[in-house]
Amino acid sequence: MRYLIVLIAGVCCFGLLSHMSSNNGFCEDCPTPGDEKKKAKDTAKAVVAYGSDYLFETNVNFKDLNIEERIDSLIRLDSLTESVKKEIAFYKTVADKSQEQIYEMVDSLFELDSVPFALINQINLYVAMMPGHIELPDEFEVVKEDGSPYPANAYYHFWSNKQSWYYPDSIHAKDSTLVLVLADERKGMKYNHPLCQKTLRRYYGTVTSPYGWRDGKAHNGVDLELHHYDSILNMFDGKVRVARTMGGFGRVVIVRHYNGLESLYAHMSKIRVHEGDTVKAGQLLGHGGQTGNATGTHLHMEIRFKGLPVNPAHIISFQDKELYSDTLILKKYKHRYIAYPYGKEFHIVTKRDSPYRIAKRYGMDLTALCELNGITKKSKLLVGQKIKIQQ
């Protein structure tokens, strides 16, 4: 009897999709003849979507310990209608269901007089991201201390006050995907923006030179505008590894953090910490200046993992002065790491974005990105458009 029900449900779903594909403009993501022969080069899994509405901006991960609090806080918002609150409450129940039961739930929603497409899209997205599709490594927590006085020594096994980023290739040679917890209030792990409030009021945290190539050379950090002698603050708890004058960096401070990252603050006029100091998030490290190879007063700031550069703008929203996510996914890619916030399922298109740029930004295969979103490599994207990026 059970197999008969599954067979009937499958036939009904096939009939529904066939009807939608023949209904012009109703299902934009329905496959065209011959698509079944195409094979994605990546493991991206398509999400059946009916329109562009979802209950949440990002996929809600039911493994998150704070999931109940997050959803309950949404339900309590006065701006939400009763119908949306009921849909969110209904969505909470999918965490306890098998994939077969979830499909039955979706079928029942299609039978309602008013079909809640946003709820159905959210459930379909959840099914696409169910365990087995996203494989997170075991290091989904702060790396355990190994008795060393140095932070995250289990990642590095190396500490030097005289070298900036000299680490042997062996410490990252076998890396593929890692997950780092950057902030966790329950454990007292916090983030603090590197610029003080006085500087932010004056310059709004303006990035004067982004990460990437500049004058034919790799610019492995971001330049932030500030005044001479403005305060420069530590971003995460950690220990000062370098605090000295060092070549083109001028007066520079490098902090290794307990979350595994290392941050660099260069061109200071004065350093206010010493090598080996334990520092908290928000603690004063030094003051803005123009020492070393610097044109104008600014803060050159870098973030690295195991010595390899990570784009700070992929971790920190310099516009909002906060982290994109408390948890960071790092993908090893040649001689650097691609970083993107855990739980982010969409990329919001900006002025210079293209399918190629977005795929590169998240370390995705371009063909997989296009197939996931029903676009081509030459598609023109609209500013504000949502592009699915979760693999």
SELUM-449450 format. One record per residue (C-alpha): residue number from 1; residue in one letter; x, y, z. Coordinates in steps of 0.02 Angstrom, whole numbers. Example, Ala and Ser with C-alpha at 12.3 -4.5 7.8 and 13.67 -1.06 7.14 Angstrom:
  nutor  timi      c1      c2      c3
      1     A     615    -225     390
      2     S     684     -53     357
END
This chain:
  nutor  timi      c1      c2      c3
      1     M       0       0       0
      2     R     142     119      44
      3     Y     227      96    -125
      4     L      60     125    -211
      5     I      40     293    -122
      6     V     217     345    -170
      7     L     183     296    -352
      8     I      21     396    -356
      9     A     107     547    -278
     10     G     244     537    -407
     11     V     119     530    -550
     12     C      26     680    -479
     13     C     186     782    -463
     14     F     236     737    -641
     15     G      65     791    -703
     16     L      75     955    -608
     17     L     247     997    -677
     18     S     191     952    -853
     19     H      40    1067    -836
     20     M     151    1209    -772
     21     S     277    1191    -913
     22     S     136    1210   -1039
     23     N      67    1362    -947
     24     N     165    1507   -1025
     25     G     262    1613    -899
     26     F     202    1517    -745
     27     C     356    1411    -714
     28     E     513    1502    -769
     29     D     631    1369    -702
     30     C     548    1218    -784
     31     P     669    1118    -893
     32     T     661    1129   -1081
     33     P     672     974   -1193
     34     G     847     903   -1195
     35     D     900     977   -1027
     36     E     895     805    -948
     37     K    1046     759   -1054
     38     K    1152     898    -981
     39     K    1262     854    -833
     40     A    1317     985    -708
     41     K    1502     992    -677
     42     D    1474    1023    -493
     43     T    1362     952    -357
     44     A    1237    1095    -366
     45     K    1059    1035    -339
     46     A     914    1124    -424
     47     V     777    1201    -318
     48     V     601    1199    -389
     49     A     537    1377    -364
     50     Y     365    1452    -395
     51     G     399    1637    -412
     52     S     535    1727    -312
     53     D     458    1735    -137
     54     Y     529    1641      14
     55     L     485    1647     198
     56     F     664    1689     246
     57     E     808    1782     163
     58     T     919    1629     190
     59     N     899    1444     214
     60     V     855    1403     394
     61     N     971    1267     458
     62     F     884    1157     586
     63     K    1052    1099     654
     64     D    1082    1275     719
     65     L    1063    1275     908
     66     N     977    1445     900
     67     I     849    1395     769
     68     E     700    1395     888
     69     E     744    1567     956
     70     R     770    1637     781
     71     I     603    1576     715
     72     D     508    1621     873
     73     S     578    1798     866
     74     L     513    1813     687
     75     I     341    1751     735
     76     R     330    1883     873
     77     L     357    2027     752
     78     D     206    2142     743
     79     S     238    2176     559
     80     L     201    1996     510
     81     T      24    1948     463
     82     E     -61    1803     550
     83     S     -56    1700     391
     84     V     134    1720     376
     85     K     155    1677     560
     86     K      57    1517     532
     87     E     163    1475     380
     88     I     323    1497     481
     89     A     253    1389     620
     90     F     206    1258     490
     91     Y     380    1266     416
     92     K     456    1225     586
     93     T     377    1053     577
     94     V     476     997     423
     95     A     631     967     531
     96     D     547     814     607
     97     K     487     741     442
     98     S     565     620     320
     99     Q     588     674     139
    100     E     435     571      88
    101     Q     328     652     222
    102     I     386     825     168
    103     Y     333     790     -11
    104     E     161     740      55
    105     M     153     905     150
    106     V     192    1002      -9
    107     D      58     906    -105
    108     S     -70     954      28
    109     L     -21    1138      14
    110     F     -58    1136    -173
    111     E    -237    1084    -133
    112     L    -274    1240     -31
    113     D    -389    1375    -103
    114     S    -245    1500     -89
    115     V     -78    1415    -125
    116     P      63    1480     -10
    117     F     203    1480    -140
    118     A     329    1566     -22
    119     L     306    1424     103
    120     I     321    1291     -33
    121     N     480    1373    -102
    122     Q     556    1376      72
    123     I     516    1191      98
    124     N     587    1146     -73
    125     L     746    1243     -31
    126     Y     759    1149     134
    127     V     740     981      45
    128     A     878    1027     -77
    129     M     991    1069      69
    130     M     947     919     178
    131     P    1089     825     265
    132     G    1184     723     138
    133     H    1187     866      14
    134     I    1286     990     120
    135     E    1433     899     197
    136     L    1511    1001     336
    137     P    1676     946     410
    138     D    1698     895     591
    139     E    1782    1061     635
    140     F    1614    1147     654
    141     E    1670    1224     817
    142     V    1818    1319     886
    143     V    1971    1211     858
    144     K    2012    1121    1019
    145     E    2164    1184    1113
    146     D    2312    1066    1116
    147     G    2394    1132    1273
    148     S    2494    1263    1178
    149     P    2496    1443    1241
    150     Y    2464    1500    1062
    151     P    2288    1518     989
    152     A    2229    1391     859
    153     N    2395    1302     869
    154     A    2310    1141     813
    155     Y    2292    1224     642
    156     Y    2466    1300     632
    157     H    2596    1212     743
    158     F    2704    1365     711
    159     W    2730    1534     794
    160     S    2851    1670     742
    161     N    2870    1852     795
    162     K    2990    1890     652
    163     Q    2895    1822     501
    164     S    2733    1892     432
    165     W    2653    1749     335
    166     Y    2787    1616     323
    167     Y    2703    1448     346
    168     P    2750    1283     263
    169     D    2635    1226     122
    170     S    2605    1064     216
    171     I    2484    1146     339
    172     H    2357    1186     203
    173     A    2403    1064      64
    174     K    2262     941     105
    175     D    2128    1070     146
    176     S    1967    1070      44
    177     T    1824    1145     145
    178     L    1830    1205     324
    179     V    1705    1289     439
    180     L    1758    1419     568
    181     V    1648    1490     704
    182     L    1691    1676     711
    183     A    1571    1736     845
    184     D    1466    1651     978
    185     E    1391    1755    1118
    186     R    1363    1602    1227
    187     K    1550    1569    1226
    188     G    1598    1752    1240
    189     M    1665    1757    1062
    190     K    1634    1930     988
    191     Y    1677    2035     836
    192     N    1728    2218     841
    193     H    1751    2330     690
    194     P    1934    2383     667
    195     L    1893    2569     655
    196     C    1836    2671     805
    197     Q    1670    2764     808
    198     K    1753    2933     780
    199     T    1830    2870     618
    200     L    1668    2789     562
    201     R    1572    2950     589
    202     R    1701    3044     486
    203     Y    1733    2920     344
    204     Y    1591    2792     361
    205     G    1719    2650     351
    206     T    1756    2689     168
    207     V    1860    2559      76
    208     T    1982    2661     -28
    209     S    2069    2512    -109
    210     P    1985    2340    -115
    211     Y    2060    2166    -112
    212     G    2127    2105    -279
    213     W    2253    2162    -408
    214     R    2324    2338    -403
    215     D    2457    2404    -521
    216     G    2497    2228    -578
    217     K    2524    2165    -399
    218     A    2415    2067    -280
    219     H    2334    2179    -149
    220     N    2296    2049     -15
    221     G    2192    2160      97
    222     V    2083    2315     100
    223     D    2131    2496     133
    224     L    2018    2591     253
    225     E    2018    2780     264
    226     L    2062    2862     430
    227     H    2150    3012     507
    228     H    2325    3013     575
    229     Y    2321    2946     755
    230     D    2144    2876     744
    231     S    2120    2721     852
    232     I    2136    2549     771
    233     L    2045    2409     862
    234     N    2065    2220     870
    235     M    1928    2121     782
    236     F    1925    1953     876
    237     D    1999    1885    1037
    238     G    2175    1820    1013
    239     K    2361    1845    1045
    240     V    2481    1970     964
    241     R    2606    1876     856
    242     V    2694    2025     776
    243     A    2707    2206     839
    244     R    2853    2293     757
    245     T    2913    2388     603
    246     M    2918    2271     455
    247     G    2964    2323     277
    248     G    2826    2400     171
    249     F    2698    2372     310
    250     G    2784    2503     418
    251     R    2729    2486     598
    252     V    2619    2331     595
    253     V    2522    2219     714
    254     I    2472    2040     673
    255     V    2351    1950     788
    256     R    2314    1764     784
    257     H    2135    1734     839
    258     Y    2060    1587     932
    259     N    1940    1559     786
    260     G    2088    1513     675
    261     L    2105    1673     573
    262     E    2248    1797     581
    263     S    2225    1984     553
    264     L    2354    2115     503
    265     Y    2346    2304     536
    266     A    2480    2405     444
    267     H    2551    2582     422
    268     M    2521    2630     604
    269     S    2597    2787     677
    270     K    2611    2705     848
    271     I    2589    2528     914
    272     R    2501    2506    1082
    273     V    2526    2319    1112
    274     H    2673    2202    1130
    275     E    2713    2035    1051
    276     G    2638    1895    1155
    277     D    2499    2005    1229
    278     T    2328    1924    1245
    279     V    2201    2044    1169
    280     K    2011    2052    1170
    281     A    1894    2104    1030
    282     G    1885    2295    1029
    283     Q    2051    2320    1118
    284     L    2164    2462    1058
    285     L    2307    2398     949
    286     G    2380    2562     887
    287     H    2348    2723     792
    288     G    2328    2767     609
    289     G    2477    2831     513
    290     Q    2577    2827     352
    291     T    2729    2722     396
    292     G    2807    2601     273
    293     N    2757    2599      90
    294     A    2597    2702     105
    295     T    2521    2840      -1
    296     G    2417    2945     116
    297     T    2356    2901     290
    298     H    2255    2739     291
    299     L    2240    2569     374
    300     H    2294    2421     268
    301     M    2203    2272     343
    302     E    2222    2089     296
    303     I    2138    1927     351
    304     R    2226    1762     322
    305     F    2205    1579     365
    306     K    2359    1469     377
    307     G    2456    1609     292
    308     L    2345    1616     137
    309     P    2244    1775     101
    310     V    2055    1787     121
    311     N    1957    1935      53
    312     P    1902    2035     208
    313     A    1752    2102     110
    314     H    1684    1924     100
    315     I    1684    1911     290
    316     I    1643    2088     346
    317     S    1510    2205     279
    318     F    1606    2369     282
    319     Q    1444    2458     241
    320     D    1353    2387     393
    321     K    1510    2370     502
    322     E    1470    2192     551
    323     L    1502    2011     503
    324     Y    1398    1934     364
    325     S    1380    1779     472
    326     D    1444    1713     638
    327     T    1505    1558     546
    328     L    1624    1557     398
    329     I    1650    1426     263
    330     L    1824    1421     185
    331     K    1855    1332      21
    332     K    2036    1300     -27
    333     Y    2069    1363    -203
    334     K    2247    1355    -272
    335     H    2347    1481    -169
    336     R    2205    1561     -72
    337     Y    2042    1526      16
    338     I    1870    1572     -49
    339     A    1762    1631      96
    340     Y    1575    1642     110
    341     P    1458    1651     259
    342     Y    1375    1490     315
    343     G    1187    1489     292
    344     K    1187    1613     148
    345     E    1088    1541       3
    346     F    1073    1696    -107
    347     H    1189    1827    -178
    348     I    1113    1999    -204
    349     V    1174    2067    -371
    350     T    1273    2230    -367
    351     K    1323    2349    -507
    352     R    1476    2257    -574
    353     D    1415    2079    -549
    354     S    1410    1949    -688
    355     P    1382    1761    -681
    356     Y    1570    1737    -695
    357     R    1609    1858    -553
    358     I    1478    1779    -438
    359     A    1539    1601    -475
    360     K    1718    1655    -437
    361     R    1662    1746    -279
    362     Y    1589    1587    -203
    363     G    1711    1462    -276
    364     M    1575    1385    -385
    365     D    1579    1305    -556
    366     L    1508    1433    -679
    367     T    1402    1302    -770
    368     A    1330    1243    -604
    369     L    1285    1422    -553
    370     C    1197    1452    -719
    371     E    1099    1289    -711
    372     L    1050    1323    -530
    373     N     975    1491    -580
    374     G     912    1458    -756
    375     I    1030    1586    -833
    376     T    1171    1582    -960
    377     K    1353    1634    -944
    378     K    1313    1794   -1039
    379     S    1152    1839    -949
    380     K    1136    2021    -896
    381     L    1094    2029    -711
    382     L     989    2164    -629
    383     V    1050    2257    -476
    384     G     958    2186    -326
    385     Q     920    2020    -412
    386     K     938    1863    -304
    387     I    1055    1728    -367
    388     K    1057    1557    -281
    389     I    1235    1513    -230
    390     Q    1217    1367    -111
    391     Q    1288    1205    -176
END
